[in-house]
Amino acid sequence: MEPVFAIAFGVMVAVAAYLLMSRNVLRIVLGLLVLGNAANLSIFTAGRLESRVPPLVPAGEAALAGGANPLPQALILTAIVISFALVAFTVVLFESAHRRLGTLDADAMREAEPLPQATTKKSRKVEESA
């Protein structure tokens, strides 16, 4: 079963990389979602999939013998919350940029940046006085 999850992880990372390199900001958000889910799948796969014993330490024992590892499950829950917060922030940020600039194209959004060769009056005065 683990090779299937490993292949699924590889496909998800490839899809996320493709979406993140897109110029459309909605595809970038979807790429973030897929990448977050791929990270969750890798953590889940690392925490033993075949064990059907609950992650409980028997009385008198000091360690868990053959049960499922509870740490990856806790990490995945935390990662889901962080991924949701990141995507929600990104969606709000891109919505604000779309309202202000009127486009969803990342290259067109660069028009809002100042030109690197443009100098202001204040910087010209500092250069002349030096």
Order of alpha helices (4+ residues) and beta strands (2+ residues): alpha-alpha-alpha-alpha-alpha
